[in-house]
């Protein structure tokens, strides 16, 4: 009887683990990348890298209008001009306007210090905002990411209006060992440059399932 009870207990444990795994898999699939019906090509001279190796930029739509792009996603990705680089002290700036509210909180922002962007050893520092009024600063190193500042509400990060629209003028300033992060001309965070990728390519990071208008990153020396 004891052996039968032990076997039954083990079977129940296996079933519970299996149910847990299935629930986790289901949770991952509740918010898949949207397929954009009419894909647009990236602007000339720009490259992109998706977060998921099997995701395709064919499911993102870029439509250029003057010096801005209307972007619909699709997969989370970074987009950059390999010639736009910051080294030493500089300011990287861009603007991002959310055109409609996403189904779930989704982030976008600027990355700096990009290296090996087309390789498994990719690295960069990125500054993100969300239209719920919060910000984060992270570092990507290969497949891993780490928080410099975890998601934090900020009164200086505007929230979207009732129509889901909001615009951010974003900047990242590297200044003598300190990295300053700004929204609409106001500093909202800072961090030591020690341990952060700061020299390298700069560009935009855009999460999945978003509809935004962006002005690409520009670099200004001190």
C-alpha atoms as a printed R data frame, in Angstrom:
    type eleno elety resid chain resno      x      y       z
1   ATOM     1    CA   UNK     A     1  0.000  0.000   0.000
2   ATOM     2    CA   UNK     A     2  2.830  2.386   0.843
3   ATOM     3    CA   UNK     A     3  4.423  1.729  -2.566
4   ATOM     4    CA   UNK     A     4  1.112  2.377  -4.345
5   ATOM     5    CA   UNK     A     5  0.648  5.611  -2.391
6   ATOM     6    CA   UNK     A     6  4.206  6.713  -3.268
7   ATOM     7    CA   UNK     A     7  3.645  6.001  -6.973
8   ATOM     8    CA   UNK     A     8  0.368  7.935  -6.899
9   ATOM     9    CA   UNK     A     9  2.076 10.882  -5.216
10  ATOM    10    CA   UNK     A    10  4.827 10.918  -7.872
11  ATOM    11    CA   UNK     A    11  2.283 10.775 -10.684
12  ATOM    12    CA   UNK     A    12  0.401 13.697  -9.176
13  ATOM    13    CA   UNK     A    13  3.637 15.697  -8.906
14  ATOM    14    CA   UNK     A    14  4.509 14.991 -12.553
15  ATOM    15    CA   UNK     A    15  1.011 15.994 -13.636
16  ATOM    16    CA   UNK     A    16  1.245 19.236 -11.636
17  ATOM    17    CA   UNK     A    17  4.606 20.106 -13.224
18  ATOM    18    CA   UNK     A    18  3.232 19.322 -16.672
19  ATOM    19    CA   UNK     A    19  0.214 21.555 -16.044
20  ATOM    20    CA   UNK     A    20  2.501 24.338 -14.797
21  ATOM    21    CA   UNK     A    21  4.698 24.067 -17.896
22  ATOM    22    CA   UNK     A    22  1.671 24.168 -20.185
23  ATOM    23    CA   UNK     A    23  0.344 27.214 -18.332
24  ATOM    24    CA   UNK     A    24  3.699 28.968 -18.741
25  ATOM    25    CA   UNK     A    25  3.746 28.150 -22.456
26  ATOM    26    CA   UNK     A    26  0.184 29.418 -22.809
27  ATOM    27    CA   UNK     A    27  1.111 32.661 -21.055
28  ATOM    28    CA   UNK     A    28  3.979 33.176 -23.515
29  ATOM    29    CA   UNK     A    29  1.573 32.793 -26.421
30  ATOM    30    CA   UNK     A    30 -1.131 35.166 -25.186
31  ATOM    31    CA   UNK     A    31  0.584 38.180 -26.738
32  ATOM    32    CA   UNK     A    32  2.220 37.046 -29.988
33  ATOM    33    CA   UNK     A    33  3.808 39.452 -32.441
34  ATOM    34    CA   UNK     A    34  1.246 40.947 -34.800
35  ATOM    35    CA   UNK     A    35  1.734 40.338 -38.495
36  ATOM    36    CA   UNK     A    36  1.708 43.652 -40.332
37  ATOM    37    CA   UNK     A    37 -0.316 43.195 -43.503
38  ATOM    38    CA   UNK     A    38  1.633 45.611 -45.686
39  ATOM    39    CA   UNK     A    39  5.293 45.618 -44.785
40  ATOM    40    CA   UNK     A    40  7.471 48.565 -45.675
41  ATOM    41    CA   UNK     A    41 11.199 48.462 -46.237
42  ATOM    42    CA   UNK     A    42 13.684 50.012 -43.844
43  ATOM    43    CA   UNK     A    43 14.946 53.439 -44.877
44  ATOM    44    CA   UNK     A    44 18.107 53.297 -47.019
45  ATOM    45    CA   UNK     A    45 21.285 52.798 -45.003
46  ATOM    46    CA   UNK     A    46 19.508 51.396 -41.937
47  ATOM    47    CA   UNK     A    47 19.703 47.922 -40.431
48  ATOM    48    CA   UNK     A    48 17.595 46.135 -37.825
49  ATOM    49    CA   UNK     A    49 17.903 43.257 -35.391
50  ATOM    50    CA   UNK     A    50 14.911 41.478 -33.856
51  ATOM    51    CA   UNK     A    51 14.894 40.304 -30.241
52  ATOM    52    CA   UNK     A    52 13.796 36.817 -31.271
53  ATOM    53    CA   UNK     A    53 16.210 35.133 -33.705
54  ATOM    54    CA   UNK     A    54 13.291 33.574 -35.609
55  ATOM    55    CA   UNK     A    55 11.296 36.836 -35.904
56  ATOM    56    CA   UNK     A    56 11.199 38.589 -39.252
57  ATOM    57    CA   UNK     A    57 11.356 42.286 -40.041
58  ATOM    58    CA   UNK     A    58  8.908 41.472 -42.827
59  ATOM    59    CA   UNK     A    59  6.351 41.787 -40.020
60  ATOM    60    CA   UNK     A    60  7.265 45.415 -39.361
61  ATOM    61    CA   UNK     A    61  6.196 48.374 -41.456
62  ATOM    62    CA   UNK     A    62  8.345 51.487 -41.927
63  ATOM    63    CA   UNK     A    63  6.933 54.341 -43.988
64  ATOM    64    CA   UNK     A    64  9.190 57.374 -44.434
65  ATOM    65    CA   UNK     A    65  7.769 60.895 -44.464
66  ATOM    66    CA   UNK     A    66 10.437 63.588 -44.618
67  ATOM    67    CA   UNK     A    67 12.809 62.988 -41.718
68  ATOM    68    CA   UNK     A    68 10.288 60.849 -39.785
69  ATOM    69    CA   UNK     A    69  9.021 57.276 -40.053
70  ATOM    70    CA   UNK     A    70  5.658 55.805 -39.217
71  ATOM    71    CA   UNK     A    71  6.334 52.382 -37.722
72  ATOM    72    CA   UNK     A    72  3.987 49.465 -37.076
73  ATOM    73    CA   UNK     A    73  5.231 46.299 -35.394
74  ATOM    74    CA   UNK     A    74  5.486 43.318 -35.538
75  ATOM    75    CA   UNK     A    75  8.526 42.053 -33.650
76  ATOM    76    CA   UNK     A    76 10.489 43.898 -30.972
77  ATOM    77    CA   UNK     A    77 13.708 45.152 -32.534
78  ATOM    78    CA   UNK     A    78 16.443 47.745 -32.729
79  ATOM    79    CA   UNK     A    79 16.961 49.869 -35.831
80  ATOM    80    CA   UNK     A    80 20.114 51.846 -36.568
81  ATOM    81    CA   UNK     A    81 22.380 53.474 -39.110
82  ATOM    82    CA   UNK     A    82 25.844 51.898 -38.630
83  ATOM    83    CA   UNK     A    83 27.415 55.284 -39.363
84  ATOM    84    CA   UNK     A    84 25.650 56.988 -36.429
85  ATOM    85    CA   UNK     A    85 28.074 56.469 -33.559
86  ATOM    86    CA   UNK     A    86 28.890 58.179 -30.276
87  ATOM    87    CA   UNK     A    87 32.290 58.083 -28.599
88  ATOM    88    CA   UNK     A    88 33.596 59.874 -25.519
89  ATOM    89    CA   UNK     A    89 31.272 62.705 -24.492
90  ATOM    90    CA   UNK     A    90 28.198 63.190 -26.690
91  ATOM    91    CA   UNK     A    91 24.399 63.419 -26.715
92  ATOM    92    CA   UNK     A    92 22.177 60.987 -28.623
93  ATOM    93    CA   UNK     A    93 18.647 62.241 -29.205
94  ATOM    94    CA   UNK     A    94 15.467 61.134 -30.984
95  ATOM    95    CA   UNK     A    95 11.715 61.639 -30.807
96  ATOM    96    CA   UNK     A    96  9.023 58.982 -30.532
97  ATOM    97    CA   UNK     A    97  5.291 59.631 -30.761
98  ATOM    98    CA   UNK     A    98  2.850 56.887 -29.800
99  ATOM    99    CA   UNK     A    99 -0.067 57.066 -32.228
100 ATOM   100    CA   UNK     A   100 -2.401 54.634 -30.487
101 ATOM   101    CA   UNK     A   101 -2.511 52.729 -27.217
102 ATOM   102    CA   UNK     A   102 -1.046 49.197 -27.335
103 ATOM   103    CA   UNK     A   103 -3.011 46.282 -25.910
104 ATOM   104    CA   UNK     A   104 -0.390 45.909 -23.146
105 ATOM   105    CA   UNK     A   105  2.291 48.261 -21.770
106 ATOM   106    CA   UNK     A   106  5.004 48.372 -24.440
107 ATOM   107    CA   UNK     A   107  8.298 50.260 -24.412
108 ATOM   108    CA   UNK     A   108 10.418 52.226 -26.851
109 ATOM   109    CA   UNK     A   109 13.495 54.408 -26.638
110 ATOM   110    CA   UNK     A   110 17.140 54.981 -27.516
111 ATOM   111    CA   UNK     A   111 20.119 52.663 -27.362
112 ATOM   112    CA   UNK     A   112 23.782 53.704 -27.257
113 ATOM   113    CA   UNK     A   113 27.140 51.956 -27.132
114 ATOM   114    CA   UNK     A   114 26.104 49.359 -29.662
115 ATOM   115    CA   UNK     A   115 28.691 46.821 -30.736
116 ATOM   116    CA   UNK     A   116 28.535 43.510 -32.586
117 ATOM   117    CA   UNK     A   117 24.934 44.338 -33.465
118 ATOM   118    CA   UNK     A   118 24.804 41.556 -36.050
119 ATOM   119    CA   UNK     A   119 26.534 38.956 -33.875
120 ATOM   120    CA   UNK     A   120 25.701 36.767 -30.841
121 ATOM   121    CA   UNK     A   121 28.055 38.989 -28.783
122 ATOM   122    CA   UNK     A   122 25.779 42.021 -29.281
123 ATOM   123    CA   UNK     A   123 25.901 44.666 -26.524
124 ATOM   124    CA   UNK     A   124 24.295 48.049 -25.897
125 ATOM   125    CA   UNK     A   125 22.776 50.295 -23.213
126 ATOM   126    CA   UNK     A   126 19.147 51.251 -23.701
127 ATOM   127    CA   UNK     A   127 16.819 53.879 -22.261
128 ATOM   128    CA   UNK     A   128 13.112 53.059 -22.423
129 ATOM   129    CA   UNK     A   129  9.839 54.789 -21.652
130 ATOM   130    CA   UNK     A   130  6.246 53.565 -21.589
131 ATOM   131    CA   UNK     A   131  3.072 55.558 -22.024
132 ATOM   132    CA   UNK     A   132  1.917 54.611 -18.513
133 ATOM   133    CA   UNK     A   133  4.462 57.155 -17.253
134 ATOM   134    CA   UNK     A   134  7.469 55.034 -16.340
135 ATOM   135    CA   UNK     A   135 11.064 54.488 -17.456
136 ATOM   136    CA   UNK     A   136 13.813 51.884 -17.371
137 ATOM   137    CA   UNK     A   137 17.510 51.675 -18.218
138 ATOM   138    CA   UNK     A   138 18.972 48.330 -19.211
139 ATOM   139    CA   UNK     A   139 22.043 46.703 -20.740
140 ATOM   140    CA   UNK     A   140 21.983 43.896 -23.273
141 ATOM   141    CA   UNK     A   141 25.003 41.593 -23.399
142 ATOM   142    CA   UNK     A   142 24.505 38.720 -25.796
143 ATOM   143    CA   UNK     A   143 21.246 36.944 -24.993
144 ATOM   144    CA   UNK     A   144 21.167 38.343 -21.442
145 ATOM   145    CA   UNK     A   145 19.832 41.672 -20.177
146 ATOM   146    CA   UNK     A   146 20.318 43.404 -16.845
147 ATOM   147    CA   UNK     A   147 18.662 46.339 -15.133
148 ATOM   148    CA   UNK     A   148 20.563 49.531 -14.455
149 ATOM   149    CA   UNK     A   149 17.310 51.127 -13.298
150 ATOM   150    CA   UNK     A   150 14.306 48.775 -13.227
151 ATOM   151    CA   UNK     A   151 10.916 50.024 -14.363
152 ATOM   152    CA   UNK     A   152 10.148 53.097 -12.265
153 ATOM   153    CA   UNK     A   153  7.225 55.548 -12.393
154 ATOM   154    CA   UNK     A   154  8.272 59.127 -13.114
155 ATOM   155    CA   UNK     A   155  6.208 62.296 -12.978
156 ATOM   156    CA   UNK     A   156  8.437 63.605 -15.773
157 ATOM   157    CA   UNK     A   157  7.460 60.854 -18.212
158 ATOM   158    CA   UNK     A   158  4.111 61.993 -19.652
159 ATOM   159    CA   UNK     A   159  1.253 59.524 -19.838
160 ATOM   160    CA   UNK     A   160 -0.777 58.949 -22.972
161 ATOM   161    CA   UNK     A   161 -3.966 60.952 -23.395
162 ATOM   162    CA   UNK     A   162 -7.439 59.450 -23.725
163 ATOM   163    CA   UNK     A   163 -6.808 58.649 -27.398
164 ATOM   164    CA   UNK     A   164 -3.595 56.754 -26.587
165 ATOM   165    CA   UNK     A   165 -1.299 59.440 -28.000
166 ATOM   166    CA   UNK     A   166  1.844 60.820 -26.372
167 ATOM   167    CA   UNK     A   167  5.138 62.204 -27.656
168 ATOM   168    CA   UNK     A   168  8.606 61.991 -26.132
169 ATOM   169    CA   UNK     A   169 11.756 63.872 -27.038
170 ATOM   170    CA   UNK     A   170 14.407 61.528 -25.651
171 ATOM   171    CA   UNK     A   171 18.106 62.114 -25.095
172 ATOM   172    CA   UNK     A   172 21.027 60.215 -23.582
173 ATOM   173    CA   UNK     A   173 24.040 62.328 -22.645
174 ATOM   174    CA   UNK     A   174 27.441 60.852 -21.848
175 ATOM   175    CA   UNK     A   175 29.323 63.451 -19.826
176 ATOM   176    CA   UNK     A   176 32.670 62.715 -18.163
177 ATOM   177    CA   UNK     A   177 31.807 59.334 -16.698
178 ATOM   178    CA   UNK     A   178 28.124 60.037 -16.029
179 ATOM   179    CA   UNK     A   179 25.242 59.045 -18.310
180 ATOM   180    CA   UNK     A   180 22.201 61.317 -18.100
181 ATOM   181    CA   UNK     A   181 18.775 60.369 -19.407
182 ATOM   182    CA   UNK     A   182 16.311 63.057 -20.461
183 ATOM   183    CA   UNK     A   183 12.661 63.282 -21.485
184 ATOM   184    CA   UNK     A   184 11.314 66.439 -23.105
185 ATOM   185    CA   UNK     A   185 14.358 68.422 -22.023
186 ATOM   186    CA   UNK     A   186 14.272 67.340 -18.370
187 ATOM   187    CA   UNK     A   187 16.743 64.934 -16.761
188 ATOM   188    CA   UNK     A   188 14.832 61.960 -15.378
189 ATOM   189    CA   UNK     A   189 17.692 59.643 -14.342
190 ATOM   190    CA   UNK     A   190 21.454 59.242 -14.317
191 ATOM   191    CA   UNK     A   191 23.963 56.426 -13.887
192 ATOM   192    CA   UNK     A   192 27.698 55.929 -13.729
193 ATOM   193    CA   UNK     A   193 29.161 55.087 -17.124
194 ATOM   194    CA   UNK     A   194 31.334 52.441 -15.471
195 ATOM   195    CA   UNK     A   195 30.244 49.046 -16.718
196 ATOM   196    CA   UNK     A   196 27.863 50.489 -19.334
197 ATOM   197    CA   UNK     A   197 28.472 50.250 -23.075
198 ATOM   198    CA   UNK     A   198 28.624 53.903 -24.192
199 ATOM   199    CA   UNK     A   199 31.054 53.987 -27.133
200 ATOM   200    CA   UNK     A   200 29.513 52.632 -30.307
201 ATOM   201    CA   UNK     A   201 26.444 52.704 -32.522
202 ATOM   202    CA   UNK     A   202 23.289 54.526 -31.424
203 ATOM   203    CA   UNK     A   203 19.752 53.860 -32.611
204 ATOM   204    CA   UNK     A   204 16.145 53.218 -31.684
205 ATOM   205    CA   UNK     A   205 14.574 50.339 -29.803
206 ATOM   206    CA   UNK     A   206 10.895 49.577 -30.478
207 ATOM   207    CA   UNK     A   207  8.918 46.828 -28.759
208 ATOM   208    CA   UNK     A   208  6.382 44.624 -30.461
209 ATOM   209    CA   UNK     A   209  2.785 45.416 -31.402
210 ATOM   210    CA   UNK     A   210  3.197 49.187 -31.515
211 ATOM   211    CA   UNK     A   211  2.132 52.022 -33.812
212 ATOM   212    CA   UNK     A   212  4.493 54.967 -33.463
213 ATOM   213    CA   UNK     A   213  6.041 57.831 -35.375
214 ATOM   214    CA   UNK     A   214  9.764 58.290 -34.870
215 ATOM   215    CA   UNK     A   215 12.565 60.641 -35.742
216 ATOM   216    CA   UNK     A   216 15.825 58.641 -35.886
217 ATOM   217    CA   UNK     A   217 18.741 59.149 -33.537
218 ATOM   218    CA   UNK     A   218 21.192 61.951 -34.127
219 ATOM   219    CA   UNK     A   219 24.512 62.530 -32.346
220 ATOM   220    CA   UNK     A   220 25.769 65.867 -31.095
221 ATOM   221    CA   UNK     A   221 29.268 66.429 -29.729
222 ATOM   222    CA   UNK     A   222 29.735 68.697 -26.691
